[in-house]
């Protein structure tokens, strides 16, 4: 580090803070990108993930801090405490990303395997490291592919155990959360429509197809194809939008 | 004798040429020339054929063929020019006659000349590529007479004028005409065509164009068509009498074009007399004529067919949307049958059983019958009516005929499964109330439905018949058995219904009166004794009872009532007055049914075995009911409220339709699974098409419903969407 100039040193610090990588990896990446931070990120992420070795003892400690006294799981109280430690709101969407990394089965609880396994994968064994990783995880939401995975993951995670479909209220909450990250102007109308016309649980197919719809169909619905095998709820939504004059579909 | 030397003979030709004296040639020619003159002057009898022939022969032989031939041409032409003059000079009507006569003469002369010059014709002519004599004669006639300036136009004008006169009603000399046209034909088909036929067709076209314009203004459609037909016949006749047979198709197509093709739309749509009026009034003759005339022109029949189709669709649409008509379902269906009959008759009598018209008829009926979604119900009601009483006194064949006609209407239905549901309901009511007029007719109908729709459609219906029969046997067994007691206990008649086969109508609670509980239990014991493992439930909403009642002045009546009504009435054996609430409590009959029963017992004139206070029509909770001592009736047996098939009320209709929709869902799913199992991967639109075609014999599935079923199958992990193409679905084994 002493051989580096001041500007470079700062960059290394920044890099490590954001990616949670080791100094060596940071320097490597920055050198390779000619000391441009953005380029360095690209290089770093495209490398097979250099897993930082984590201390399993620390992990145990962390787990035990949050685990429920009666059950071998982290439950609501534990999660609240965790969020506190992380200085993050429990409703913050970054917790969804965390759960995704942990492959958590259901919201508001982590099993031992999920928690420890997830943190290992992320190369986290202390709260400080955890905190540092948060901004990286937030950035993952900006990646198209990852966002889709997280979005689809959210369905299984948010629904009740043993249910096939997602309760409407929960679904709406999730959509509000998710589409705050990836802006879809029609999300409010969609939620309103569901409450007025549908009032039932949401199927997985509808959930995943909605993202496709938001991604591919423009706001004037001009490229919406009636024969496009969209789930019927989405067909009805389009009808709802045109009937109520919210969207003027170009007549052809 | 010594052998002589053989000497071969040689015959040598003349060493010098033997020439005919040119003067001799000239002389010979003169003889022949003279002969030709004589022939043309009708003086042939003085000539010697043999001599003339020899002369001609010699000329040709001595190489004077050319002289002979050209001489012939000149001489003949000369004569023809004279003849032309004489024809030209003939006045007026004599023109044609003169032409005809001279033509005849010419032919005779030509014949003789040809005979005389036969040697030349056979030897000189072919070798020198000359036109043979006969043909030459014709050509010369053509060029000098027919195509001569003065004659050509006059001839054509005369002919056309005569034809025009004949068309306007005058009588003309047909045989003369025939001779002339035959002459033209003999001169060559191009002569006939160019000099006569072509202008003839043009003039005819303008004649008929004018006539058709006139007629269309003043005639109605039927009249016009009669006149057109007459003209066609006339022209055909004309051709056969004095024109070339090849002209027939040409002139008829001119008439067809001018009189029919050019006015098709106007004729068909003519107010008060057009096609629609003819159809409405069953004017078979006019329709037949129109069919026969229009089929001769391009698009003629399709015009007629289209107008018929749109008229049918319009009237049909009105029929099925007319609220007046819809009040009486049986009448409604009868009207449909009558309409079908009418058009069947029209097509067979006037349209030659044309298949394309049959198809148009079928597609029109299919279109408007399905506009009204109550059609399946109404058709079932019609059959119900006929099977109840309508067929009494009708012969077996006629029964078949009526049912076959109904089947034709059935085939048009898109929602056959709705019909099935109603048919089941109506059949159940008929069977249970014993109201079938003829068992054979019922069976016949089932057979027809089976033939049309397959075994599945009718298996449950047949099950109902079986149940009825079995029940009769069961009752016999019951009474024969020692379990039953004779005496003055009530007599029980039970029909045991298999749950799956009969339309389910969940029976509400109902407390049976003590008087009959005994025998009911006995039956139950008997039945379950012989059929272990079964469960019996009394359907109190479907039964009937005959009760003997004695009224105030001792009049005895036998009342035929429903089971519910029986339960109510029996209460009055132990009480003179009961309030609605008390009755409700005692019988536990569901309120809407109870109210209806009480209304029919207390509020209907002639059937009021109960008296209600207050006397209002509606039943209120506090109403009091009394046994009506003062009840009278002319009849000993009084029937109160039968369970007949009626047109469904709105809520009932909604319910039935809902049940039909529910039943369709598994059928659609089964079709989807079947298709996906065999095809593995399919896109959305293809699935919809395949499902629709698989189910069309029962009903027309709604694409939105199909989509929902697909999504349901995705939920249940029978199918999944393809990962890359979201429009594709994959079968999950």
Interface residues (C-beta under 8 A of the other chain):
Chain A: X164 X165 X203 X204 X205 X206 X209 X212 X227 X228 X229 X231 X232 X235
Chain B: X683 X684 X685 X704 X707 X708 X711 X714 X715 X721 X726 X727 X729
